[in-house]
Amino acid sequence: MPRITVLAGGVGGARFTRGLLAELERRHPDPAERPEVTVVVNTGDDMWLNGLRVCPDLDTVMYTLGGGIDEGQGWGRPEESKRTSAEIAAYGRGWPWFTLGDLDLATHIVRSELLRGGATLSEATEVLCRRWTPGACLLPMSDQPVETHVRLAADADEHRSGDLVHFEEWWVRYRASVPASGFEQLGVEGATPAPGVLEAIAQSDVVILPPSNPVVSVGTILGVPGIRDALVTTSARVVGVSPIIGGAAVRGMADQCLRTIGVETSALAVGLHYGSRATGGVLDAWLVDETDAAAVPPLEAAGVSSSAVPLWMRDPASTAALAGAALDHAARV
């Protein structure tokens, strides 16, 4: 049976994967003939908060694929209440700029109970997914804690230039508006890929890098020792989808992240940042939007097969079409 692996961050990766599953169902009405999909999810945004282990990207992918996401904001649960977070704030605890909904808290409570009982993050994720039945195998990139922190390049509230803050504080509290001098994935040197991650990449027919943040989502996954090497050596076709359209990030503040590492905010620059597998990079192919068609020739010249297709994931139909375009291009590489 064909196999597909997706390396995903949060909202963009989750929505793309949902479209991929829909497209596979359309192409293969018989479930027995449908390709197996594994999603390797970034855990660099994870943190301990209010005594609970919070995994933003894992939960976003799980809720999105399982039909429990707040579609308007792209994360969290719909029709949420936040009475518990309000009470925690009344005690002067927690992060007032990072409030968790009451329904969402249940997920974090169950996960934390499992982890404290000796389960790995992979095992805890499997238990949570039994409820949501996402239609794909969800794997954290690593069972060891890896947390992305940001080195500030300017003062901000109680922080001083040079301080390290958790990525979520820089992203949510400061909206990435405080200049940063770099990103540090704490714990990544000693981390190992979670069980099944390397096998999924090695045994896949296609590996897809969806339109997730190339620096702090896909980039963090690739930073786990062994994962980049697995991409370089797999027999699968590795296809990426640009998160940049017309010189702007599709969602979030990826431009600030790219600027921090010295990469231009363009579909061409990000494709070259990932690089061709023929020259030590990780891509065989890179899809850009139709507005960025001028990027195709230089990408091809750099050894990355490329085509310009509609990239906006406006609704389920357009998202499924994009996933189909990625599969079709992979078949032509």
C-alpha positions as CSV (number, residue, x, y, z in Angstrom):
1,M,0.0,0.0,0.0
2,P,1.4,3.5,-0.9
3,R,2.5,5.6,2.0
4,I,2.7,9.4,2.5
5,T,4.4,11.2,5.3
6,V,3.8,14.9,6.1
7,L,6.1,17.1,8.3
8,A,3.7,19.5,9.9
9,G,3.5,22.5,12.1
10,G,0.2,23.9,13.3
11,V,-2.6,25.5,11.4
12,G,-1.2,25.4,7.8
13,G,0.1,21.9,8.2
14,A,-3.2,20.7,9.8
15,R,-5.4,22.2,7.1
16,F,-3.2,20.9,4.3
17,T,-3.3,17.4,5.8
18,R,-7.0,17.6,6.1
19,G,-7.2,18.4,2.4
20,L,-4.8,15.6,1.6
21,L,-7.0,13.1,3.3
22,A,-10.0,14.4,1.5
23,E,-8.2,14.1,-1.9
24,L,-7.0,10.6,-1.1
25,E,-10.6,9.6,-0.2
26,R,-11.8,11.0,-3.5
27,R,-9.1,9.3,-5.5
28,H,-9.4,6.0,-3.6
29,P,-13.0,5.4,-2.6
30,D,-12.0,1.9,-1.3
31,P,-10.3,2.4,2.1
32,A,-8.2,-0.8,1.5
33,E,-6.5,0.9,-1.5
34,R,-6.1,4.3,0.1
35,P,-2.5,5.3,1.0
36,E,-1.5,5.4,4.6
37,V,-0.7,8.9,5.9
38,T,1.7,9.6,8.8
39,V,2.0,13.1,10.2
40,V,5.2,14.0,12.0
41,V,4.4,17.1,14.1
42,N,6.6,19.8,15.5
43,T,6.8,19.8,19.3
44,G,9.1,22.8,19.6
45,D,6.2,25.0,20.7
46,D,5.5,22.6,23.6
47,M,5.6,23.9,27.2
48,W,4.7,23.3,30.8
49,L,1.9,25.8,31.8
50,N,-0.1,25.7,35.0
51,G,1.3,22.3,35.7
52,L,0.2,20.9,32.4
53,R,2.1,19.8,29.3
54,V,0.7,21.8,26.4
55,C,1.4,20.7,22.8
56,P,0.0,23.4,20.5
57,D,0.8,21.9,17.1
58,L,0.0,18.3,18.0
59,D,-3.4,19.5,19.3
60,T,-4.1,21.7,16.3
61,V,-3.4,18.8,13.9
62,M,-5.4,16.3,16.1
63,Y,-8.5,18.7,16.5
64,T,-8.4,19.7,12.8
65,L,-8.3,16.2,11.4
66,G,-10.8,14.9,14.1
67,G,-13.4,17.6,13.4
68,G,-12.9,19.4,16.7
69,I,-11.1,22.6,15.7
70,D,-12.3,26.2,16.0
71,E,-12.3,27.0,12.3
72,G,-12.4,30.7,12.8
73,Q,-9.1,31.0,14.7
74,G,-7.6,27.8,13.4
75,W,-6.6,26.5,16.8
76,G,-8.4,25.5,20.0
77,R,-11.9,24.1,20.4
78,P,-15.1,25.8,19.2
79,E,-17.7,27.3,21.6
80,E,-15.1,27.5,24.3
81,S,-15.3,29.0,27.8
82,K,-12.4,30.2,29.7
83,R,-13.6,30.3,33.3
84,T,-10.7,28.1,34.6
85,S,-8.1,30.3,33.0
86,A,-9.7,33.3,34.5
87,E,-9.6,31.7,38.0
88,I,-5.9,30.8,37.5
89,A,-5.2,34.5,36.5
90,A,-7.0,35.6,39.7
91,Y,-4.4,33.7,41.7
92,G,-1.7,35.6,39.8
93,R,-0.5,32.5,38.0
94,G,-0.2,31.4,34.4
95,W,0.3,33.6,31.3
96,P,-2.6,36.1,30.9
97,W,-1.8,36.5,27.2
98,F,-2.0,32.7,26.7
99,T,-5.3,31.5,28.0
100,L,-6.5,28.0,27.5
101,G,-10.2,27.1,27.0
102,D,-11.9,24.8,29.4
103,L,-12.5,22.0,26.8
104,D,-8.9,22.3,25.6
105,L,-7.7,22.0,29.2
106,A,-9.2,18.5,29.4
107,T,-6.7,17.4,26.7
108,H,-3.8,18.9,28.5
109,I,-4.9,17.3,31.8
110,V,-5.2,13.8,30.3
111,R,-1.8,14.2,28.5
112,S,-0.1,15.4,31.7
113,E,-1.6,12.5,33.7
114,L,-0.3,10.0,31.1
115,L,3.2,11.6,31.0
116,R,3.5,11.7,34.8
117,G,2.4,8.0,34.9
118,G,5.4,7.1,32.7
119,A,3.9,7.2,29.2
120,T,6.0,8.7,26.4
121,L,4.6,11.6,24.4
122,S,4.0,9.2,21.5
123,E,2.0,6.9,23.7
124,A,0.0,9.8,25.2
125,T,-0.7,11.1,21.7
126,E,-2.0,7.7,20.6
127,V,-4.4,7.6,23.6
128,L,-5.7,11.1,22.8
129,C,-6.1,10.2,19.1
130,R,-8.4,7.2,20.0
131,R,-11.0,9.8,20.8
132,W,-10.5,12.0,17.8
133,T,-9.8,9.3,15.1
134,P,-7.9,11.8,12.9
135,G,-7.6,9.4,9.9
136,A,-3.8,9.5,10.0
137,C,-1.1,8.3,12.3
138,L,0.1,11.3,14.4
139,L,3.7,11.2,15.7
140,P,5.5,13.8,17.7
141,M,8.9,14.6,16.1
142,S,10.5,13.4,19.4
143,D,9.5,12.0,22.7
144,Q,12.2,14.1,24.4
145,P,11.2,17.7,25.3
146,V,12.5,20.2,22.7
147,E,11.4,23.8,23.2
148,T,12.1,26.6,20.8
149,H,13.2,29.8,22.5
150,V,13.9,33.2,21.0
151,R,17.0,35.4,21.7
152,L,15.7,38.9,22.0
153,A,17.5,41.7,20.2
154,A,15.7,44.5,22.1
155,D,14.2,45.2,25.5
156,A,10.6,44.1,26.1
157,D,8.7,44.6,29.4
158,E,10.6,42.7,32.0
159,H,13.0,41.2,29.4
160,R,16.2,42.7,28.3
161,S,18.1,42.4,25.0
162,G,19.9,39.1,24.9
163,D,17.3,37.3,27.1
164,L,15.9,34.0,25.9
165,V,12.1,33.7,26.0
166,H,9.8,30.8,25.0
167,F,8.8,31.0,21.4
168,E,5.1,31.2,22.4
169,E,5.8,34.4,24.4
170,W,7.5,36.0,21.5
171,W,4.8,34.8,19.0
172,V,1.6,35.4,21.1
173,R,2.5,38.0,23.6
174,Y,4.7,40.2,21.4
175,R,3.2,39.2,18.1
176,A,6.8,38.7,16.9
177,S,7.2,42.5,17.0
178,V,10.3,42.5,19.2
179,P,13.4,42.0,17.1
180,A,15.1,38.7,17.6
181,S,18.7,37.7,17.0
182,G,18.1,34.0,16.7
183,F,16.2,30.8,17.7
184,E,17.4,28.1,20.0
185,Q,15.9,24.7,20.2
186,L,16.6,23.7,23.8
187,G,17.2,20.0,24.2
188,V,17.4,19.2,20.5
189,E,21.0,18.0,20.6
190,G,20.0,15.1,22.9
191,A,16.7,14.4,21.3
192,T,16.0,11.4,19.1
193,P,13.2,10.9,16.6
194,A,10.1,9.4,18.1
195,P,9.4,5.7,17.4
196,G,8.2,5.3,13.8
197,V,9.4,8.7,12.5
198,L,12.5,7.5,10.6
199,E,10.6,4.4,9.4
200,A,7.8,6.5,8.1
201,I,10.1,8.7,6.1
202,A,12.2,5.8,4.8
203,Q,9.2,3.7,3.8
204,S,7.1,6.4,2.2
205,D,6.5,6.9,-1.5
206,V,6.0,10.7,-1.0
207,V,7.1,13.0,1.8
208,I,5.4,16.4,1.9
209,L,6.5,19.6,3.5
210,P,3.2,21.5,3.8
211,P,2.9,25.3,4.0
212,S,4.1,25.4,7.6
213,N,6.6,27.9,9.1
214,P,10.0,26.9,7.5
215,V,12.0,28.2,10.5
216,V,10.2,27.2,13.7
217,S,7.9,24.4,12.5
218,V,9.5,22.3,9.7
219,G,12.9,23.7,10.6
220,T,12.6,22.5,14.1
221,I,11.5,19.0,13.0
222,L,14.6,18.9,10.7
223,G,16.8,19.9,13.6
224,V,16.1,16.7,15.5
225,P,19.2,14.5,14.8
226,G,18.5,11.9,12.2
227,I,15.4,13.4,10.6
228,R,17.2,15.6,8.0
229,D,19.4,12.7,7.1
230,A,16.4,10.5,6.7
231,L,14.9,13.0,4.2
232,V,18.1,13.2,2.3
233,T,18.4,9.4,1.9
234,T,14.8,8.3,1.5
235,S,13.7,6.8,-1.8
236,A,10.5,8.8,-1.5
237,R,9.9,12.0,-3.6
238,V,10.1,15.0,-1.2
239,V,7.8,17.8,-2.2
240,G,7.4,21.1,-0.5
241,V,4.6,23.7,-0.6
242,S,5.5,27.3,-0.3
243,P,4.1,29.2,2.8
244,I,5.0,32.4,1.0
245,I,2.7,33.9,-1.7
246,G,3.6,37.1,-3.4
247,G,6.3,38.0,-0.9
248,A,4.1,37.6,2.2
249,A,3.5,34.9,4.7
250,V,0.2,33.0,4.1
251,R,-0.5,33.0,7.8
252,G,1.2,34.1,11.0
253,M,4.5,35.9,11.1
254,A,6.9,33.7,9.2
255,D,8.4,36.8,7.6
256,Q,9.9,37.9,11.0
257,C,11.3,34.4,11.5
258,L,12.8,34.3,8.0
259,R,14.3,37.8,8.5
260,T,15.9,36.7,11.7
261,I,17.8,33.9,10.0
262,G,18.7,36.0,7.0
263,V,16.3,34.5,4.4
264,E,14.2,36.7,2.1
265,T,10.4,36.4,2.4
266,S,9.8,34.9,-1.0
267,A,8.8,31.6,-2.4
268,L,12.1,31.4,-4.3
269,A,14.3,32.1,-1.3
270,V,12.5,29.6,1.0
271,G,12.7,26.9,-1.7
272,L,16.4,27.6,-2.0
273,H,16.7,27.6,1.8
274,Y,15.4,24.1,1.9
275,G,17.6,23.2,-1.1
276,S,17.8,20.4,-3.6
277,R,18.5,16.9,-2.4
278,A,21.0,16.7,-5.3
279,T,23.1,19.3,-3.5
280,G,22.6,18.4,0.1
281,G,19.2,19.9,0.7
282,V,15.9,18.2,1.4
283,L,13.7,18.9,-1.7
284,D,13.0,17.2,-4.9
285,A,10.2,19.6,-5.8
286,W,8.7,22.9,-4.6
287,L,5.3,24.3,-5.4
288,V,4.9,28.0,-5.7
289,D,1.7,30.1,-6.2
290,E,0.8,31.3,-9.7
291,T,1.7,34.8,-8.7
292,D,5.3,33.6,-8.1
293,A,5.7,31.8,-11.4
294,A,8.9,33.7,-12.1
295,A,10.5,31.6,-9.3
296,V,10.1,28.4,-11.3
297,P,13.1,28.8,-13.7
298,P,15.7,29.6,-11.0
299,L,14.4,26.8,-8.8
300,E,14.7,24.4,-11.7
301,A,18.2,25.7,-12.3
302,A,19.1,25.0,-8.7
303,G,17.9,21.3,-9.1
304,V,14.5,21.7,-7.5
305,S,11.6,20.6,-9.8
306,S,9.0,23.3,-9.6
307,S,5.5,24.4,-10.8
308,A,3.2,27.3,-10.2
309,V,-0.3,26.3,-8.9
310,P,-3.0,28.0,-6.8
311,L,-1.8,27.8,-3.2
312,W,-4.5,29.6,-1.3
313,M,-6.3,27.2,1.0
314,R,-9.6,29.1,0.9
315,D,-11.9,26.2,1.5
316,P,-11.9,22.4,1.6
317,A,-12.2,22.1,-2.2
318,S,-9.2,24.4,-2.9
319,T,-7.1,22.7,-0.2
320,A,-7.8,19.2,-1.5
321,A,-6.9,20.5,-5.0
322,L,-3.6,21.8,-3.7
323,A,-2.8,18.4,-2.0
324,G,-3.7,16.8,-5.3
325,A,-1.3,19.1,-7.1
326,A,1.5,18.1,-4.7
327,L,0.8,14.4,-5.3
328,D,0.7,14.9,-9.1
329,H,3.9,16.8,-9.1
330,A,5.6,14.1,-7.0
331,A,4.6,11.5,-9.6
332,R,6.3,13.5,-12.3
333,V,9.6,14.0,-10.5
